[in-house]
Amino acid sequence: MLDKLAAIKQRFEDLKMEMTDPKAISNRKRFIQLSKDYKELEPVVEIYEIYKNVLGNIDSTKLILKTEKDEEFREMAKEELSELLVSQKELEEDIRLILIPKDPQDGKNAIVEIRAGTGGDEAGIFAGDLYRMYLKFCETKKWKVEGVSNTEGTAGGFKEVVFNVIGDGAYGEMKYESGVHRVQRVPKTETQGRVHTSAASVAILPEADEFDIEIKPEDIRKDTYCASGPGGQSVNTTYSAIRLTHEPSGIVVTCQDEKSQLKNLDKAMKVLRSRLYELEHQKYLDEISKKRKTMVSTGDRSAKIRTYNWPQGRVTDHRISLTLYNLQGIIDGDIQELIEKLQIAENAERLKAELKD
Protein backbone atom coordinates (compact mmCIF):
# COMPACT_ATOMS: atom_id res chain seq x y z
CA MET A 1 0.00 0.00 0.00
CA LEU A 2 2.81 2.41 0.90
CA ASP A 3 4.55 1.80 -2.43
CA LYS A 4 1.31 2.56 -4.30
CA LEU A 5 0.75 5.73 -2.27
CA ALA A 6 4.35 6.84 -2.80
CA ALA A 7 3.92 6.40 -6.56
CA ILE A 8 0.73 8.51 -6.45
CA LYS A 9 2.58 11.21 -4.47
CA GLN A 10 5.31 11.27 -7.13
CA ARG A 11 2.71 11.54 -9.89
CA PHE A 12 1.09 14.40 -7.95
CA GLU A 13 4.41 16.27 -7.76
CA ASP A 14 5.05 15.64 -11.48
CA LEU A 15 1.63 17.11 -12.33
CA LYS A 16 2.33 20.17 -10.17
CA MET A 17 5.58 20.76 -12.10
CA GLU A 18 3.99 20.18 -15.51
CA MET A 19 1.18 22.66 -14.75
CA THR A 20 3.81 25.42 -14.49
CA ASP A 21 5.26 24.56 -17.92
CA PRO A 22 4.39 27.30 -20.46
CA LYS A 23 3.76 24.63 -23.12
CA ALA A 24 1.08 23.01 -20.93
CA ILE A 25 -0.45 26.38 -20.03
CA SER A 26 -0.75 27.36 -23.70
CA ASN A 27 -2.47 24.05 -24.56
CA ARG A 28 -5.96 24.57 -23.09
CA LYS A 29 -7.10 20.98 -23.52
CA ARG A 30 -3.92 19.62 -21.92
CA PHE A 31 -4.01 22.11 -19.04
CA ILE A 32 -7.65 21.29 -18.21
CA GLN A 33 -6.80 17.57 -18.09
CA LEU A 34 -3.74 18.21 -15.90
CA SER A 35 -5.82 20.31 -13.48
CA LYS A 36 -8.46 17.61 -13.31
CA ASP A 37 -5.88 14.88 -12.60
CA TYR A 38 -4.19 17.06 -9.98
CA LYS A 39 -7.46 17.72 -8.17
CA GLU A 40 -8.34 14.00 -8.15
CA LEU A 41 -4.98 13.03 -6.60
CA GLU A 42 -4.99 15.79 -3.97
CA PRO A 43 -7.17 13.98 -1.36
CA VAL A 44 -5.11 10.78 -1.82
CA VAL A 45 -1.86 12.66 -1.14
CA GLU A 46 -3.40 14.38 1.90
CA ILE A 47 -4.45 11.08 3.49
CA TYR A 48 -1.04 9.57 2.61
CA GLU A 49 0.75 12.34 4.55
CA ILE A 50 -1.51 11.76 7.58
CA TYR A 51 -0.94 7.97 7.33
CA LYS A 52 2.86 8.39 7.13
CA ASN A 53 2.75 10.63 10.19
CA VAL A 54 0.74 8.04 12.16
CA LEU A 55 3.16 5.23 11.17
CA GLY A 56 6.11 7.39 12.24
CA ASN A 57 4.48 8.07 15.61
CA ILE A 58 3.78 4.35 16.07
CA ASP A 59 7.47 3.53 15.49
CA SER A 60 8.68 6.24 17.89
CA THR A 61 6.16 5.17 20.57
CA LYS A 62 7.26 1.51 20.28
CA LEU A 63 10.86 2.65 20.70
CA ILE A 64 9.93 4.52 23.88
CA LEU A 65 8.32 1.34 25.26
CA LYS A 66 11.52 -0.58 24.54
CA THR A 67 13.88 1.90 26.18
CA GLU A 68 11.89 3.82 28.81
CA LYS A 69 12.24 2.71 32.47
CA ASP A 70 9.76 5.13 34.06
CA GLU A 71 6.55 3.13 34.57
CA GLU A 72 4.22 6.16 34.50
CA PHE A 73 5.75 7.33 31.23
CA ARG A 74 5.44 3.80 29.82
CA GLU A 75 1.71 3.74 30.67
CA MET A 76 1.17 7.00 28.80
CA ALA A 77 3.07 5.58 25.82
CA LYS A 78 0.91 2.43 25.89
CA GLU A 79 -2.28 4.53 25.79
CA GLU A 80 -0.91 6.62 22.94
CA LEU A 81 0.12 3.50 21.00
CA SER A 82 -3.35 2.01 21.43
CA GLU A 83 -4.94 5.18 19.99
CA LEU A 84 -2.42 5.31 17.14
CA LEU A 85 -3.11 1.69 16.17
CA VAL A 86 -6.86 2.45 15.99
CA SER A 87 -6.09 5.48 13.79
CA GLN A 88 -3.86 3.31 11.58
CA LYS A 89 -6.64 0.77 11.05
CA GLU A 90 -9.24 3.46 10.27
CA LEU A 91 -6.89 5.24 7.85
CA GLU A 92 -6.11 1.96 6.05
CA GLU A 93 -9.84 1.37 5.53
CA ASP A 94 -10.23 4.91 4.15
CA ILE A 95 -7.18 4.45 1.89
CA ARG A 96 -8.50 1.17 0.47
CA LEU A 97 -11.71 2.96 -0.51
CA ILE A 98 -9.98 6.04 -1.91
CA LEU A 99 -7.65 3.89 -4.04
CA ILE A 100 -10.55 2.09 -5.76
CA PRO A 101 -10.86 3.51 -9.30
CA LYS A 102 -13.73 6.00 -9.33
CA ASP A 103 -16.24 6.65 -12.07
CA PRO A 104 -14.23 9.18 -14.09
CA GLN A 105 -17.41 11.21 -14.62
CA ASP A 106 -18.18 11.82 -10.93
CA GLY A 107 -16.68 15.30 -10.82
CA LYS A 108 -18.76 16.59 -13.75
CA ASN A 109 -21.87 18.75 -13.83
CA ALA A 110 -25.13 16.87 -14.35
CA ILE A 111 -28.02 17.05 -16.78
CA VAL A 112 -31.31 15.95 -15.22
CA GLU A 113 -34.26 14.74 -17.31
CA ILE A 114 -37.59 13.97 -15.62
CA ARG A 115 -40.47 12.46 -17.60
CA ALA A 116 -43.98 11.55 -16.49
CA GLY A 117 -44.68 7.84 -16.88
CA THR A 118 -47.76 5.72 -16.23
CA GLY A 119 -50.57 7.33 -14.28
CA GLY A 120 -51.94 10.10 -16.48
CA ASP A 121 -52.25 13.54 -14.91
CA GLU A 122 -51.02 12.26 -11.54
CA ALA A 123 -47.73 11.15 -13.13
CA GLY A 124 -47.21 14.71 -14.40
CA ILE A 125 -47.95 16.16 -10.95
CA PHE A 126 -45.46 13.71 -9.42
CA ALA A 127 -42.83 14.66 -12.02
CA GLY A 128 -43.33 18.24 -10.79
CA ASP A 129 -42.83 17.07 -7.19
CA LEU A 130 -39.54 15.40 -8.14
CA TYR A 131 -38.43 18.54 -9.99
CA ARG A 132 -39.03 20.69 -6.90
CA MET A 133 -37.33 18.06 -4.71
CA TYR A 134 -34.16 18.27 -6.80
CA LEU A 135 -34.26 22.07 -6.96
CA LYS A 136 -34.36 22.25 -3.15
CA PHE A 137 -31.60 19.64 -2.84
CA CYS A 138 -29.38 21.60 -5.25
CA GLU A 139 -30.09 24.74 -3.24
CA THR A 140 -28.76 23.07 -0.06
CA LYS A 141 -25.62 22.01 -1.99
CA LYS A 142 -25.22 25.57 -3.37
CA TRP A 143 -25.24 24.18 -6.92
CA LYS A 144 -26.49 26.35 -9.76
CA VAL A 145 -29.52 25.12 -11.72
CA GLU A 146 -30.21 26.17 -15.33
CA GLY A 147 -33.44 25.25 -17.11
CA VAL A 148 -33.18 23.74 -20.60
CA SER A 149 -36.72 22.81 -21.64
CA ASN A 150 -40.06 21.71 -20.22
CA THR A 151 -43.51 20.62 -21.27
CA GLU A 152 -46.16 21.31 -18.65
CA GLY A 153 -48.75 18.72 -17.64
CA THR A 154 -52.44 19.33 -18.27
CA ALA A 155 -53.27 19.25 -14.53
CA GLY A 156 -50.01 20.67 -13.20
CA GLY A 157 -46.45 19.44 -12.99
CA PHE A 158 -44.62 18.37 -16.14
CA LYS A 159 -44.84 15.86 -18.94
CA GLU A 160 -41.11 16.45 -19.30
CA VAL A 161 -38.54 18.79 -17.76
CA VAL A 162 -34.80 19.03 -18.46
CA PHE A 163 -32.28 21.13 -16.51
CA ASN A 164 -28.54 21.46 -15.91
CA VAL A 165 -26.97 21.19 -12.45
CA ILE A 166 -23.68 23.06 -12.23
CA GLY A 167 -21.51 22.24 -9.24
CA ASP A 168 -18.42 20.31 -8.20
CA GLY A 169 -19.27 16.59 -8.11
CA ALA A 170 -22.93 17.13 -9.05
CA TYR A 171 -23.07 14.05 -11.29
CA GLY A 172 -21.28 11.93 -8.68
CA GLU A 173 -24.15 12.50 -6.24
CA MET A 174 -27.11 12.95 -8.56
CA LYS A 175 -26.39 9.79 -10.61
CA TYR A 176 -28.07 7.65 -7.93
CA GLU A 177 -31.42 9.19 -8.88
CA SER A 178 -31.50 7.57 -12.35
CA GLY A 179 -34.39 5.16 -12.75
CA VAL A 180 -38.14 4.89 -12.27
CA HIS A 181 -39.66 6.60 -9.20
CA ARG A 182 -43.11 5.39 -8.10
CA VAL A 183 -45.68 7.28 -6.07
CA GLN A 184 -48.56 5.74 -4.11
CA ARG A 185 -51.18 8.26 -2.98
CA VAL A 186 -54.71 9.52 -3.54
CA PRO A 187 -54.50 11.73 -6.63
CA LYS A 188 -56.04 15.21 -6.58
CA THR A 189 -58.20 14.07 -9.50
CA GLU A 190 -59.54 11.02 -7.60
CA THR A 191 -63.05 11.51 -6.20
CA GLN A 192 -63.40 8.10 -4.48
CA GLY A 193 -60.36 8.49 -2.20
CA ARG A 194 -58.55 5.46 -3.65
CA VAL A 195 -54.77 5.15 -3.59
CA HIS A 196 -53.23 5.04 -7.08
CA THR A 197 -49.73 4.10 -8.20
CA SER A 198 -48.09 6.40 -10.75
CA ALA A 199 -44.55 6.77 -11.97
CA ALA A 200 -41.98 9.17 -13.40
CA SER A 201 -38.59 8.35 -14.87
CA VAL A 202 -35.42 10.24 -14.02
CA ALA A 203 -32.27 10.20 -16.14
CA ILE A 204 -29.04 11.78 -14.90
CA LEU A 205 -26.33 12.38 -17.51
CA PRO A 206 -22.76 13.57 -16.92
CA GLU A 207 -22.36 16.87 -18.76
CA ALA A 208 -19.84 16.26 -21.54
CA ASP A 209 -17.04 18.78 -21.99
CA GLU A 210 -16.38 20.04 -25.50
CA PHE A 211 -13.19 17.97 -25.43
CA ASP A 212 -15.00 14.75 -24.47
CA ILE A 213 -16.73 14.27 -27.79
CA GLU A 214 -16.43 15.79 -31.24
CA ILE A 215 -19.60 16.58 -33.18
CA LYS A 216 -19.35 17.38 -36.87
CA PRO A 217 -21.39 20.50 -37.78
CA GLU A 218 -22.67 18.81 -40.95
CA ASP A 219 -24.25 16.05 -38.80
CA ILE A 220 -26.59 18.53 -37.05
CA ARG A 221 -29.87 19.90 -38.37
CA LYS A 222 -30.91 23.10 -36.57
CA ASP A 223 -34.50 24.33 -36.46
CA THR A 224 -35.80 27.46 -34.74
CA TYR A 225 -39.34 28.11 -33.52
CA CYS A 226 -41.33 30.27 -31.12
CA ALA A 227 -41.06 29.21 -27.51
CA SER A 228 -44.26 28.36 -25.65
CA GLY A 229 -45.22 28.84 -22.04
CA PRO A 230 -44.12 31.53 -19.55
CA GLY A 231 -41.32 33.93 -20.39
CA GLY A 232 -42.93 37.13 -21.59
CA GLN A 233 -43.99 38.48 -24.93
CA SER A 234 -40.52 38.44 -26.50
CA VAL A 235 -40.13 34.71 -25.80
CA ASN A 236 -43.45 33.81 -27.35
CA THR A 237 -43.14 35.95 -30.47
CA THR A 238 -39.50 35.51 -31.53
CA TYR A 239 -37.83 32.43 -32.96
CA SER A 240 -35.61 31.90 -29.93
CA ALA A 241 -36.31 28.22 -29.26
CA ILE A 242 -33.86 25.69 -30.73
CA ARG A 243 -34.32 22.12 -31.92
CA LEU A 244 -31.18 20.16 -32.80
CA THR A 245 -31.33 16.83 -34.62
CA HIS A 246 -28.18 14.73 -34.75
CA GLU A 247 -28.66 12.91 -38.05
CA PRO A 248 -26.37 9.85 -37.48
CA SER A 249 -27.92 8.94 -34.11
CA GLY A 250 -31.42 10.40 -34.50
CA ILE A 251 -31.09 12.19 -31.12
CA VAL A 252 -33.29 15.29 -30.88
CA VAL A 253 -32.68 18.06 -28.32
CA THR A 254 -34.80 21.15 -27.73
CA CYS A 255 -34.13 24.24 -25.62
CA GLN A 256 -36.52 27.16 -25.09
CA ASP A 257 -35.61 28.40 -21.62
CA GLU A 258 -33.70 31.52 -22.68
CA LYS A 259 -34.90 34.57 -24.62
CA SER A 260 -31.65 34.50 -26.62
CA GLN A 261 -31.40 32.05 -29.50
CA LEU A 262 -27.61 31.84 -28.98
CA LYS A 263 -28.00 30.93 -25.30
CA ASN A 264 -30.59 28.28 -26.18
CA LEU A 265 -28.24 26.90 -28.83
CA ASP A 266 -25.39 26.70 -26.32
CA LYS A 267 -27.56 24.80 -23.81
CA ALA A 268 -28.94 22.49 -26.50
CA MET A 269 -25.39 21.67 -27.65
CA LYS A 270 -24.43 20.77 -24.06
CA VAL A 271 -27.34 18.34 -23.82
CA LEU A 272 -26.64 16.87 -27.27
CA ARG A 273 -22.96 16.33 -26.44
CA SER A 274 -23.95 14.73 -23.14
CA ARG A 275 -26.48 12.36 -24.71
CA LEU A 276 -23.95 11.24 -27.31
CA TYR A 277 -21.30 10.92 -24.60
CA GLU A 278 -23.72 8.86 -22.51
CA LEU A 279 -23.75 6.19 -25.22
CA GLU A 280 -20.03 5.70 -24.62
CA HIS A 281 -20.37 6.08 -20.84
CA GLN A 282 -23.00 3.33 -20.80
CA LYS A 283 -20.42 0.86 -22.13
CA TYR A 284 -18.29 1.68 -19.09
CA LEU A 285 -21.26 1.18 -16.74
CA ASP A 286 -22.18 -2.12 -18.40
CA GLU A 287 -18.59 -3.35 -18.03
CA ILE A 288 -18.27 -2.62 -14.31
CA SER A 289 -21.81 -3.86 -13.57
CA LYS A 290 -20.68 -7.35 -14.69
CA LYS A 291 -18.37 -7.41 -11.66
CA ARG A 292 -21.10 -6.61 -9.15
CA LYS A 293 -24.26 -8.41 -8.17
CA THR A 294 -26.17 -5.24 -7.34
CA MET A 295 -25.07 -2.05 -9.01
CA VAL A 296 -26.73 0.92 -7.35
CA SER A 297 -26.00 3.36 -10.17
CA THR A 298 -26.25 1.48 -13.45
CA GLY A 299 -28.12 4.27 -15.18
CA ASP A 300 -30.78 1.70 -16.15
CA ARG A 301 -33.78 3.96 -16.67
CA SER A 302 -36.24 1.06 -16.70
CA ALA A 303 -35.32 -0.10 -13.18
CA LYS A 304 -37.83 0.79 -10.43
CA ILE A 305 -35.54 2.31 -7.84
CA ARG A 306 -37.77 4.06 -5.31
CA THR A 307 -41.34 4.20 -3.99
CA TYR A 308 -42.89 7.21 -2.26
CA ASN A 309 -45.88 6.02 -0.18
CA TRP A 310 -48.01 8.94 1.02
CA PRO A 311 -50.53 7.06 3.24
CA GLN A 312 -47.69 5.53 5.29
CA GLY A 313 -45.36 8.53 5.05
CA ARG A 314 -42.47 6.36 3.88
CA VAL A 315 -39.90 6.27 1.12
CA THR A 316 -38.31 2.95 0.12
CA ASP A 317 -35.20 2.61 -2.01
CA HIS A 318 -35.43 -0.88 -3.50
CA ARG A 319 -31.74 -1.14 -4.51
CA ILE A 320 -30.54 -1.30 -0.90
CA SER A 321 -33.85 -2.22 0.82
CA LEU A 322 -33.82 1.04 2.77
CA THR A 323 -37.05 2.52 4.15
CA LEU A 324 -37.19 5.99 5.70
CA TYR A 325 -40.28 7.46 7.39
CA ASN A 326 -39.47 11.02 6.40
CA LEU A 327 -41.47 11.39 3.20
CA GLN A 328 -42.28 15.09 3.57
CA GLY A 329 -38.69 15.97 4.38
CA ILE A 330 -37.43 14.00 1.38
CA ILE A 331 -39.95 15.60 -0.98
CA ASP A 332 -38.75 18.94 0.42
CA GLY A 333 -35.23 18.13 -0.82
CA ASP A 334 -33.71 16.26 2.11
CA ILE A 335 -32.31 13.37 0.04
CA GLN A 336 -28.72 13.52 1.37
CA GLU A 337 -29.20 10.51 3.68
CA LEU A 338 -30.53 8.41 0.79
CA ILE A 339 -27.57 9.37 -1.40
CA GLU A 340 -25.04 8.69 1.37
CA LYS A 341 -26.51 5.21 2.04
CA LEU A 342 -26.33 4.45 -1.69
CA GLN A 343 -22.73 5.67 -1.83
CA ILE A 344 -21.80 3.42 1.11
CA ALA A 345 -23.46 0.45 -0.60
CA GLU A 346 -21.68 1.16 -3.86
CA ASN A 347 -18.31 1.61 -2.13
CA ALA A 348 -18.77 -1.76 -0.41
CA GLU A 349 -19.52 -3.36 -3.81
CA ARG A 350 -16.51 -1.69 -5.40
CA LEU A 351 -14.21 -2.81 -2.57
CA LYS A 352 -15.54 -6.37 -2.80
CA ALA A 353 -15.02 -6.41 -6.59
CA GLU A 354 -11.51 -4.94 -6.20
CA LEU A 355 -10.49 -7.57 -3.63
CA LYS A 356 -11.90 -10.32 -5.86
CA ASP A 357 -9.78 -9.10 -8.77
N, C-alpha and C positions, 0 to 999 in steps of 0.2 A: 504493500500500500504506500509506504514512504517513497519508494522509487517512482511510483506512478505520480504521486503528488509533486515530487521534486522535478519530474519531467514537465508537468503542467506549469509549475512556477517558472521554469526556464522558458517555456513557450510564451508565458505571460510577459516576461522581461523582453523577449525578442519582439513581441508585438508592440510593446511600449517604445522600443527603439525605432522600429519600422514606421510607426505613426509620426515620427519627427522627420522622416526622410522627405525632402521636397518632391521627389518623384511620386511617392505615395500620396502626398497631399494634393498634387496636381491631377491625380487620377481619381476622380470622384467615386467611381464604382469601387475601386480598390480600397479607398479610404473608408467608405461606408462599411465594407466587409470587415476591415481591420478593427474598426470601432466596435462593431457588433461582437466579433470574436473576443476582443479585450473585455468587454462588459460581461460576457458570459463566463469568462475565466476568473473574474475578480472575486466573486464569493468563494470560489474553490481555494484561491490563494489565501484569502482571509482566514478560512477555517484551518488551512494547513499551518499557518503561522501560529495560531492558537494551539493546535495539536502539538507542534514541535516544542512550544513553550511548556506545555503540560508534561511531555515526555522528559524534557530536561529537568523539570522540578521533581519528577518521580525519581530520576537517577540520583540527583543531589540529596533527596530525602533518604533514600536507601543507603547512601554513603554515610550520612549522619548516624543512622541506626547501627551501622557497622563499627563506627569509630567513637561515638559519644558514650561517655561513662555516666553522666548525670542522668538519673532515672526520671526526674521530672521533665527534663528536656527531651528524653527518649519518648515519653508518653505523648508529648505535644507533636513530635515527629510522626509517631504512629497514627495519630488522628489525622494529621495533614496528608499522610500517605493514603489513608483510607478514602479521603475525599478526592484526592487526585486520581486514584484508580477508578472511582465512579465517573469522574469527568472524562477519563480516557475512554471508558466503555461507551459513554453517551456520544462523545465526539466521533468514535469509530462508526457508530450506527449512522450518524448524520453524514459522515464522509461516504459511506457505502451508497447512501441514497443520492448524494450530490454527484457522485461519479457515474451513476447510471445515465447513459445517453438520453437526453431529453428530446421531446418533439422539437425539431428545429424551428417550428412556426410559433412556439409559445409566446415569444416576445412581441409578436406582431399586433397591429390593430385588428379589430374584428368587424365583419359585416354580418348583420343579423337580419334574417328573413323569417317573418312569421306569417303563416297562412292558415285561414280557417279550414277545418276539415269537415268531418261528418257532424251533423247536428243543426244544420240550417242557420237561422238567425242567431241562435244561442252560441254556435261555434264562432261566429263573427264577434259577438260580445266578449267571449272568452279570449279570443285573439287580442282584443283591446285591453283586457285585464293583464295578459302577459306582457304586452307592450309597455304598459304603465309600470309593471313590476320591474322590468329591465331598466326603464328610465330612472326609477328611484334607486335601484342598485348602483347604476353607473354614477349617479349623483353622490352616493356615499363614498365611492371610490375616487371621486373627483376626475372622472373620465369625461371627455367631451363627446356629445352625441350629435350627429348630423343626419337629418332626414334625407332619404334618396327618393322614395316614391311610396304611395299608398293608394289603396282603393277602399273606400269606406263601405261598411256593411249597411244593409237596408234598415236594420233596427238598432244601429249603433256598433261601435267597435270597427273592425276591419276585415275585409275579405283577404287583404294582403297588405303588409307593411314592411318596408326595407329601410334600414338605417345603418350608418357607420358608427362604430365605437372607437374613439381615438384615445389611447392611453397605454402606458407601458405594461405589457403582459396581458392586455385585454383578451386576446384570443386564448391564451393559456388558461384563463379562468372561465371565460364564457363558453368554451368548446363543450363543456359538460352539459350544456342545455340543448344540444342537438338531439332531435328525436320527436316523438309524438307525445304531447301532453294531454291528459284526459281530465275532464271536469265532470263531477257528479253533483247536481244541485237542481232545485226547482227553477226552471227558466222564468224570466219576467213575462214571457208570452204564454206561459202555461196557466190555464184557469182552474184545473182540477187539483193543483198542488202536488203533482207527481214529480219524483226525482228523475231527471233525464241524464244520460251520459253523452257528452259531446267531446269534440277533440280539435286541437290545433297543432300544426307541425311547426317546429322551429329548426332552422338551419343556421349554423354558425360557420362562417368561412374566414380563414386567415386572409387579411388584406394583402394582396400581392404587390410588391414593390415593382417599379418600372423595370428594374434589372432582373426580376425573377422570371419574367416571361416576355417574349417578343411577339408583338401582334403586327402583322403586315397591314398597312393602311388600305390596300386594295381588297383585303378580306372583309372589310367592314362596310355595311350599308347604313347610312345615317338618314333618319327621317326626323323632321320637326313638326310639331303640332301644338295647338293651344292647350295649356294646362287646364285641368278641371279642379273643382273644389276650392277651399279657402285660399287666400293669398292676395286678394285685392284685384282691382280692375285690370291693372297692367298684366298680371299673370294670366288672366282669363281671356285676354284679347290679343296677346302677342304670341308668336310662335317660339316660345321659350323652352317648351318641353322637348326632350330628346328621346328617340328610340334608336338603339344600336342593334343591328343584326350581324352576328359573326357567321358569315356564309359557310365556312368549312364545318363548323360544329352545330350550326342552327340555333345557338344560344342568342336569346333576345333580352336586352336590358333596357329599361325605361327609367328616366329621371325627370321629375317635374317640380322638385321641391324649391328650386331657386328661381328668382325672376330673370336672372341672366342665363342666356342660352349657353355661354361659355362655361359658366359654373356647373350647369347641369351636365354638359358634355364631359367635364373633368370628373364629376362624380360617377357618371355612367361608365366611363373608361375604367375607373377603379374597380367597379363591380364586375365588369366584363373580364378584366385581367384576373380578378380573384376567382371567378367561376371557372375560367380556363385553367388557372393554376390548381384549383381544387381537384380537377381530373387527375393531375399528376400526384397531388398530395394524397388522394384516396389510395393510390397504389402503395404508398408508404404505410398508410393505416392498415390496409389489407394484409401487408407483409408482417407487421408486428402483431396483429390480432391473431395470427396463426400460432404465435408462441404463448398466448394466454387463453385460459378457459373463459374468463369473463372480462371483456374489454369495456371499461366504463365510458370511453369516449371514441367509439368507432366512427362516429359521424353517420351512422346508419339512420337515415331519416324515417324509415318505416318502423323502427323499434319503438314500442310503447315504453317510455322511460319513467313517467311520473303521473300520479293521480291526485287530483285536488278534490277532496270530499267535503262539501259544505255542511251537510247535516251533522257530520261527526267532527267537524273542525280539524281535520287531519290532512296531511300531505304525505304520500308514500312514494319513495324513489325505489322502483322495482329492481334496479341494477344491483343495489347493495342491501336490499330488504330493510330500508330505513324508513321509519314512520315518525313524523314529528307532529305534535298537536299544537301547532302555531300557525294555522292556515292564514289568519288575517295578517299576521306579521310578515309572513312570506310573500303574500300578495302585495303587501306594502313595500316590498323590495328587500326584505331581510333574508336573502338566500345564501349568505356567506357560510353558514354552518353546513348547508347542503353541499356546497362546493368543496369545502374543506374535507368533509367526510368522503366525498368522491375522489379527491386528490390523494387522501390517505390510502384508500382502497386501490387506486391505480399505482401508487408508489409501491405498495406491497406486492402487486402483480409484477411490476417491473423488476423488483428485487428478486422475486422468485424465479422469473424467467432468466435473469442475468446469472444467478447462481447455478441454474440448470445448464446454461451454456458453458 
